[in-house]
Amino acid sequence: MADVLRVRREAGRLDVVLNRPQVHNALNPELLAALGNAFGDAAAQPDVRYVVVSGEGPSFCAGADLEWMRQAASASFEENCEDAARVFRMLEAVAHCPKPVVARVHGAALGGGVGLVAACDLAVAAPDATFGLTEVRLGLVPAMILPFLLRRVNPAGLAWAILTGSRFPATRALELGLVHAVSDQPDRVVSEWGEAFLAAGPHALAEAKRLLRTLPQLSWEQAREEAVRTIATARVGPEGQEGMRAFLERRKPSWSGP
């Protein structure tokens, strides 16, 4: 994993750094597998409270690796289905991770790199970051990343980005809803968000993420039932009990550290 992905853990934070700088962190099967494994591990580790995804070198992620694309051009339909499924499984591992996931974007984020940003919960971009969904210019479709983009980017803006294949700056990504902040001090923004995550109940964050993902798929009646069940479970659960006691006793809850 160290060859294509660097993972570092410190004080509840897990840094996942794409490490193929010579090709602008382009995605290939090895990197996809490493990312999927890293997020699977993060989900299972109680001491990991949040995850930060970034890229080594001049770019965040320039999309699919050229050599991988060359192989796909001569592969069968079935082989292409499996390749596409690898991308989806990786993005799903990111999106379904029970811990908050932050994308720290700089340089280029193209194609699958934009999908990776959209799979994260929050994203901050450096002012120099550029984004692009350029698949249609290659006669292709951003099909695998579209489900993740649809939950983040406003539909009208997403149609413009996909159908024109235009590259756009960080400020436009902010307008579209793809990123949540643009800052010349992105690390400070990540740290501020991290402090907020550490102040929140870990189980509460996981449940909030689950509701954000699942409620839009339910009918109104199902959503009502799920909301009632979830808050009642939280109130009687150990984390909710500790949080409410801490609030009434005017102290920090046990999970917030010293």
C-alpha positions as CSV (number, residue, x, y, z in Angstrom):
1,M,0.0,0.0,0.0
2,A,2.8,2.4,0.8
3,D,3.9,2.6,-2.8
4,V,0.6,4.1,-4.0
5,L,-1.1,5.3,-0.8
6,R,0.4,6.7,2.5
7,V,-1.7,6.3,5.7
8,R,-0.9,8.2,8.9
9,R,-2.8,8.2,12.1
10,E,-2.6,10.9,14.8
11,A,-4.9,12.1,17.6
12,G,-8.1,10.6,16.2
13,R,-7.2,11.8,12.6
14,L,-6.4,9.4,9.8
15,D,-4.6,10.9,6.8
16,V,-5.0,9.0,3.5
17,V,-2.6,10.4,0.9
18,L,-2.7,9.4,-2.7
19,N,0.9,8.7,-3.6
20,R,1.4,8.6,-7.3
21,P,2.6,12.1,-7.9
22,Q,4.5,11.3,-11.1
23,V,1.1,10.7,-12.8
24,H,-0.9,13.3,-10.8
25,N,-2.3,10.5,-8.5
26,A,-4.2,9.0,-11.4
27,L,-6.4,6.0,-10.4
28,N,-5.4,2.5,-11.3
29,P,-6.5,-0.9,-9.9
30,E,-3.8,-0.9,-7.3
31,L,-4.7,2.5,-5.9
32,L,-8.4,1.7,-6.0
33,A,-7.7,-1.5,-3.9
34,A,-5.5,0.4,-1.5
35,L,-8.1,3.1,-0.9
36,G,-10.9,0.5,-0.4
37,N,-8.7,-1.3,2.2
38,A,-7.8,1.9,4.0
39,F,-11.4,2.9,4.4
40,G,-12.4,-0.5,5.4
41,D,-9.7,-0.4,8.1
42,A,-10.8,3.1,9.2
43,A,-14.4,2.0,9.6
44,A,-13.3,-0.8,12.0
45,Q,-10.9,1.3,14.2
46,P,-12.6,3.0,17.1
47,D,-9.7,5.4,17.6
48,V,-10.1,6.8,14.1
49,R,-12.5,9.7,14.5
50,Y,-12.3,11.2,11.1
51,V,-10.4,10.8,7.8
52,V,-8.7,13.3,5.6
53,V,-8.0,12.5,1.9
54,S,-5.3,14.4,0.0
55,G,-2.8,14.0,-2.8
56,E,1.0,14.0,-2.9
57,G,2.6,16.2,-5.5
58,P,1.1,18.8,-7.8
59,S,-2.5,17.4,-8.1
60,F,-5.2,15.9,-5.9
61,C,-6.2,13.3,-8.5
62,A,-6.2,13.5,-12.3
63,G,-8.8,10.7,-12.9
64,A,-8.1,7.4,-14.6
65,D,-4.6,6.3,-15.3
66,L,-3.7,6.5,-19.0
67,E,-2.3,3.0,-19.2
68,W,-5.4,1.6,-17.5
69,M,-7.5,3.5,-20.0
70,R,-5.4,2.0,-22.9
71,Q,-6.0,-1.5,-21.5
72,A,-9.8,-0.8,-21.2
73,A,-10.0,0.2,-24.8
74,S,-9.1,-3.3,-25.9
75,A,-10.9,-5.1,-23.0
76,S,-14.2,-7.0,-23.4
77,F,-17.5,-5.7,-22.2
78,E,-17.3,-8.0,-19.2
79,E,-13.8,-6.9,-18.3
80,N,-14.9,-3.2,-18.5
81,C,-17.9,-4.0,-16.2
82,E,-15.5,-5.3,-13.6
83,D,-13.2,-2.3,-14.0
84,A,-16.1,0.1,-13.5
85,A,-17.3,-1.9,-10.5
86,R,-13.9,-1.4,-8.9
87,V,-14.3,2.3,-9.1
88,F,-17.8,2.2,-7.7
89,R,-16.7,-0.1,-4.8
90,M,-13.9,2.3,-3.8
91,L,-16.2,5.4,-3.9
92,E,-18.8,3.4,-1.9
93,A,-16.2,2.6,0.7
94,V,-15.5,6.3,1.1
95,A,-19.1,7.4,1.1
96,H,-20.3,4.7,3.5
97,C,-17.4,5.0,6.0
98,P,-19.1,5.7,9.4
99,K,-16.4,8.4,10.2
100,P,-16.5,11.9,8.7
101,V,-14.4,12.1,5.6
102,V,-12.8,15.3,4.4
103,A,-11.2,15.9,0.9
104,R,-8.3,18.4,1.0
105,V,-8.0,19.4,-2.7
106,H,-5.2,21.1,-4.5
107,G,-4.1,21.2,-8.2
108,A,-6.2,19.2,-10.6
109,A,-9.2,17.1,-9.7
110,L,-10.5,15.5,-12.8
111,G,-13.0,12.7,-13.7
112,G,-12.7,10.1,-11.0
113,G,-10.9,12.6,-8.9
114,V,-14.0,14.7,-8.8
115,G,-15.9,11.6,-7.9
116,L,-13.6,11.0,-5.0
117,V,-14.3,14.5,-3.8
118,A,-18.0,14.0,-4.1
119,A,-17.8,10.7,-2.1
120,C,-16.3,12.6,0.8
121,D,-18.6,14.3,3.3
122,L,-16.8,17.7,3.3
123,A,-14.3,19.2,0.9
124,V,-12.0,22.2,1.1
125,A,-10.1,23.4,-2.0
126,A,-7.0,25.5,-2.3
127,P,-7.5,28.6,-4.6
128,D,-5.4,27.0,-7.3
129,A,-7.6,23.8,-7.5
130,T,-9.2,23.1,-10.8
131,F,-12.0,20.6,-11.5
132,G,-13.3,18.9,-14.6
133,L,-15.7,16.2,-15.8
134,T,-14.2,15.8,-19.2
135,E,-15.4,12.3,-20.0
136,V,-17.8,13.3,-22.8
137,R,-14.8,14.8,-24.7
138,L,-13.4,11.3,-24.9
139,G,-16.8,9.8,-26.0
140,L,-17.3,8.5,-22.5
141,V,-19.7,9.1,-19.7
142,P,-19.0,9.8,-16.0
143,A,-21.4,7.0,-15.1
144,M,-19.6,5.5,-12.1
145,I,-19.2,8.8,-10.2
146,L,-22.6,10.3,-11.1
147,P,-24.5,8.7,-8.2
148,F,-22.1,10.4,-5.8
149,L,-22.2,13.8,-7.7
150,L,-26.0,13.8,-7.6
151,R,-26.1,13.8,-3.8
152,R,-23.8,16.9,-3.7
153,V,-23.9,19.1,-6.8
154,N,-27.1,21.0,-7.8
155,P,-28.7,19.4,-10.9
156,A,-28.4,22.4,-13.2
157,G,-24.8,23.0,-12.4
158,L,-24.0,19.3,-12.8
159,A,-25.6,19.2,-16.2
160,W,-23.4,22.2,-17.3
161,A,-20.2,20.5,-15.9
162,I,-20.9,17.1,-17.5
163,L,-22.3,18.2,-20.9
164,T,-19.7,20.9,-21.6
165,G,-16.8,18.9,-20.2
166,S,-15.4,22.3,-19.1
167,R,-12.7,22.7,-16.5
168,F,-13.7,25.1,-13.7
169,P,-12.0,26.8,-10.8
170,A,-12.4,26.2,-7.1
171,T,-14.8,29.2,-6.8
172,R,-17.1,27.6,-9.3
173,A,-16.9,24.3,-7.4
174,L,-18.0,26.1,-4.3
175,E,-21.0,27.6,-6.2
176,L,-21.9,24.2,-7.5
177,G,-21.8,22.6,-4.0
178,L,-18.9,20.3,-4.8
179,V,-16.7,21.8,-2.2
180,H,-17.7,23.5,1.1
181,A,-14.8,26.0,1.4
182,V,-12.1,27.6,-0.7
183,S,-9.1,28.8,1.4
184,D,-5.5,29.7,1.0
185,Q,-5.1,27.9,4.3
186,P,-6.9,24.6,3.6
187,D,-5.0,22.8,6.4
188,R,-6.5,25.3,8.9
189,V,-10.0,24.6,7.6
190,V,-9.4,20.8,7.9
191,S,-8.2,21.3,11.5
192,E,-11.2,23.4,12.4
193,W,-13.5,20.7,11.0
194,G,-11.5,18.1,12.8
195,E,-12.0,19.8,16.1
196,A,-15.7,19.8,15.5
197,F,-15.7,16.1,14.7
198,L,-13.8,15.3,17.9
199,A,-16.4,17.3,19.9
200,A,-19.2,15.2,18.6
201,G,-20.3,11.7,19.6
202,P,-18.7,9.1,17.3
203,H,-21.9,7.0,17.1
204,A,-24.0,10.1,16.6
205,L,-21.8,11.1,13.6
206,A,-22.1,7.6,12.1
207,E,-25.9,7.7,12.5
208,A,-26.1,11.2,11.1
209,K,-24.2,10.0,8.0
210,R,-26.4,7.0,7.6
211,L,-29.6,9.2,7.8
212,L,-28.2,11.7,5.3
213,R,-27.6,8.8,2.9
214,T,-30.8,6.7,3.4
215,L,-33.6,9.1,4.2
216,P,-33.8,10.6,0.7
217,Q,-34.5,7.1,-0.6
218,L,-37.5,6.5,1.7
219,S,-41.2,7.5,1.5
220,W,-42.4,10.2,3.9
221,E,-44.0,7.6,6.1
222,Q,-40.8,5.5,6.2
223,A,-38.7,8.5,6.8
224,R,-40.9,9.5,9.8
225,E,-40.6,6.0,11.3
226,E,-36.9,5.9,10.8
227,A,-36.4,9.4,12.3
228,V,-38.4,8.5,15.4
229,R,-36.7,5.2,15.9
230,T,-33.2,6.7,15.5
231,I,-33.6,9.5,17.9
232,A,-35.3,7.3,20.5
233,T,-32.4,4.8,20.2
234,A,-29.9,7.6,20.5
235,R,-31.5,9.0,23.7
236,V,-31.5,5.7,25.5
237,G,-28.1,4.6,24.3
238,P,-24.9,5.0,26.3
239,E,-23.5,7.8,24.1
240,G,-26.7,9.8,24.2
241,Q,-27.0,9.3,27.9
242,E,-23.5,10.4,28.5
243,G,-23.9,13.4,26.2
244,M,-27.1,14.6,27.9
245,R,-25.6,14.1,31.4
246,A,-22.5,16.1,30.4
247,F,-24.6,18.9,29.1
248,L,-26.7,19.1,32.3
249,E,-23.6,18.8,34.5
250,R,-21.8,21.5,32.4
251,R,-18.8,19.3,31.6
252,K,-17.3,17.8,28.4
253,P,-18.5,14.4,27.4
254,S,-16.2,11.5,27.7
255,W,-15.4,11.3,24.0
256,S,-14.2,14.8,23.7
257,G,-10.8,14.2,25.3
258,P,-8.9,16.4,27.8
